[in-house]
Amino acid sequence: MDSSLQVQPITILLVEDNPGDVRLIKEVFKDEKVMNTLIVAKDGIEALAILKDPSKVIPDLILLDLNLPRKKGLVVLGEIKNDPSLKRIPVVVLTTSSAEEDILKSYNSYASAYLTKPVELDEFIAVIQKLESFWLSVVKYPSKDTP
Amino acid sequence: MKPKTQEQLLLELEDLRARLDGAEDTLRAIRSGEVDALVVSGVGGEQVFTLKGADQSYRVLIEDMNEGALMTTSDGVILYSNRCFAEMIKTPLERVVGSMISTWIVPDSQDILQVLLLQDDTETRRHGQITLLASDGALVPGHLSTNILQMEETRDLFGLVVTDLSQSQRNMALAVSEKLAQQSLAASSQSRRALLSVIEDQKRAEDELRNLAADLKRSNTELEQFAYVASHDLQEPLRMISSYTTLLEKRYKDKLDQDANDFIGIVVDGANRMQKMINALLVYSRTTRDHSPLQRVDCNAVIEDVKRNLQLSIQESGAIIQADPLPTIVGYPVLLLGLFQNVMSNSIKFQQGTKPLVAITVQKNNTHWIFSVKDNGIGIDPQYFDTIFIIFQRLHPIDEFPGTGIGLSICKNIVERHGGTIWVESEPHNGTTLYFTISSQLKEQ
């Protein structure tokens, strides 16, 4: 097996206001025994505060819900992609909305992927598994030392 | 020459002083503007010199006034025009002078013009309503007054003043309604009060129309908001119910008894059905807010698309689909596909073990295409002919014929958006024929 495909522990920032979803994602990661650090932000303002705090680790991947209180997901996405120190972080939109408008706006704001949360648990698990295998083991990230 | 006496010299001096005083008086009068003209005796008789200053004030008055001012011959040749008239007819001043006044007046007003320019000394001032024709084809309602200028010349000249009436009208709509009101008034000889009430009625009708349009826009916006709420906010709690009961089942299946497992199954099933209904509701609301343009749609191609989409159920049931050659009509392509697909899938679905036969035909009357889709299925009791088009109304238990019960209400919505109606002819166990009409008067956008 190619060494680059080995699972390396990465840091994921999950921006999600629904505690049920946060728990569900944690449970799926736990069942799949994925080695990662999950940071959770309950809304857009908290997410940006974490990302801009120099004492915090910059995440390798951001999972972003769109329907967030205080600051909407699309606004958060726009601010991340306009910040030179953050724009390289892949952002995966993970939302309930399947509205064409939301999909289009997300990609126009440089989202790396758009996923809808499936209702059925098995499908949801499948989505998280695919997310893991692609973003955690296939994708190559810049080294942490890169300025 | 005899030398002048002292007495003569004094008289001469006196005369010169008087003439100097007179000249000084004249100069002062000219300077202060008291004199308009000087009459100077010359060889050919007396000559009048008008003073520039005095003439200019009249000239400026006429040049700059807000009415059109013209001088024409009795034949109607324009000898002089001020700037205002040239602007009314949107023509350079140099092209106006020398032209015929009739050039700038619509054919309907020519008779009035002729009367106004009549050489009749008994009535020197006349006026009337005319419509000017500007060089760009614009029509300018105007008031024209003429008077014969009494000049000491051989031919008569006319002085014309033209007032632009369109400027005084507040807006075009009011002008039109006023004109309409005036016409109806002239016919019925009603009072001024009636004229006002006609205008008010029209205004009220316009207001009502505006309010209705605003209401419609508001309810459309609300529907769009509802669709978003349904697609997002309603699904989240549902997803939680379904996901966590499944998680419960996964983790604790071995620790629970059969009843507990059954209950979990029922909760999951209910959540899944609700999810399908929410999706169906979304499709339903989309059929009313689809803003895509009206296009030419080949119904034969639509049937082929439906067959492809229903491929699996056609294969499983062994359905045979026969369609007459169908027309190309004007409609909303996505909606028409949805319409045919819903109707045809019903024909395939509502069967009792027999191989489905679906026949599609079309006829045309003066205003509509009339489509019919006939099947050999279980049929419908006539008492339910209306119920089936109501949202979420089902005639059969869900385990017998699955579905949300929204299909035909979506069809009704689509048909109505195409200016048509939908109805059914059937009897139990004897097949169903579903008819729907599509307006043939729709125009491509």
Interface residues (C-beta under 8 A of the other chain):
Chain A: N18 G20 D21 L24 E27 N67 T95 T96 S97 S98 A99 K117 V119 E120 L121 D122 F124
Chain B: Y228 S231 H232 D233 Q235 E236 L238 R239 M240 S242 S243 Y244 T246 L247 K250 A271 N272 Q275
